[in-house]
Amino acid sequence: MTEDTITISPGPNFKTAMLLAILADALQIVVFPIFAPGAISPADDILDFGIGAAMIYLLGWHWEFLPSFVAKLVPGVDLVPFWTLAVANVYRKTKRIAVTTHVSQQEQPKLEGPHHP
């Protein structure tokens, strides 16, 4: 690996958040429709609030989490894995910010000490 290369690996918080997101989406898409069809499902709502709280705890607040809550108001949209997409988008955004920060740090001139003749 060269000095110019920056690598960002998903840390334990991102891995945990992604695992929780996948499990929540799987429950909402496969299991919950069997027990509680329709838009009003207490188990689905409790899961969403719990996952939302876990995501904020693990990754901090991100606007990407809002569609997962709002999607419950639109019938049929529950079939989209919003939690998984939100975590993936937060990771992508975090990676982009880190790379941009790294590049801007490289572009700034380095301060050198005074030159003595």
PENOR-V668360 format. One record per residue. N is the residue number from 1. OMEGA is omega as a letter, one per 20 degrees, with the letter a starting at -180 (none if undefined). NEAR is the number of other ideal C-beta (glycine too) atoms within 12 Angstrom. Layout:
# PENOR-V668360
N/OMEGA/NEAR
N/OMEGA/NEAR
This chain:
# PENOR-V668360
1/a/6
2/a/6
3/a/7
4/a/11
5/r/11
6/r/20
7/r/12
8/r/19
9/r/13
10/r/22
11/a/16
12/r/12
13/r/22
14/r/28
15/r/17
16/r/20
17/a/36
18/r/30
19/r/22
20/r/31
21/r/36
22/r/24
23/r/23
24/r/37
25/r/31
26/r/20
27/a/28
28/a/35
29/a/24
30/a/16
31/a/18
32/r/27
33/r/20
34/a/13
35/a/15
36/r/19
37/r/14
38/a/16
39/a/18
40/r/14
41/a/22
42/a/15
43/r/21
44/r/32
45/r/22
46/r/18
47/r/31
48/r/34
49/r/19
50/r/21
51/r/38
52/r/32
53/r/19
54/r/27
55/r/37
56/r/25
57/a/16
58/a/29
59/a/34
60/a/17
61/r/15
62/r/26
63/a/17
64/a/29
65/a/33
66/a/20
67/r/24
68/r/40
69/a/26
70/a/18
71/a/26
72/a/31
73/a/17
74/a/15
75/r/14
76/a/14
77/r/18
78/a/35
79/r/17
80/a/19
81/a/27
82/a/32
83/r/43
84/r/30
85/a/22
86/a/40
87/r/38
88/r/24
89/r/28
90/r/31
91/r/29
92/a/19
93/r/21
94/r/25
95/r/21
96/r/16
97/a/17
98/r/20
99/r/19
100/r/16
101/r/16
102/r/19
103/a/15
104/r/12
105/r/14
106/a/15
107/a/10
108/a/10
109/a/7
110/r/8
111/r/6
112/r/7
113/a/6
114/r/6
115/r/5
116/a/5
117/none/3
